[in-house]
């Protein structure tokens, strides 16, 4: 059964893809969205990338992970992404974890844990829940401090802004 691994000896490839996800998180932040970025990778090749867009798209499901999974499925011509890895800057929520299970991803690599909504073991355990038939290798803590810092800075600035009207 796949296990949760905390930041193993981070390979150059893992770091490269997480840094790309951080770039996508910055794009989200520039659009006023919560700074989360996600990539889908297959055999060391970037298949799809996305950043959070629920505000812009007026869609509560437009999380970076969901958008990246949709793009990857379209590109590969299959909703099952069994040979793929998802890189995401924060621990996926329950909605995204459900989509990961449905996509049958092989592996999920995330940066910062999410003690409020994380569904990979922090708050909930959706991925690798014993009742589910699909198991995912989970690697956590990759560039965790950089990922967490981006989120903390975003919310700190947001709290300082005066409320409109």
ABEGO torsion letter per residue (X at the ends): XBBBBBGBBBBAAAAAAAAAAAAAAAAAAAAGBBBBBBBBBBGGBBABBBBBAAAAAGBAAABAAAAAAAAAAAAAGBABBAABBBBBABBBBAAAAAAAAAAGBABBBBBBBBAAABAAGAABBABGBAABABBBBBBBGBGAAAAAAAAAAAAAAAAABBBBX
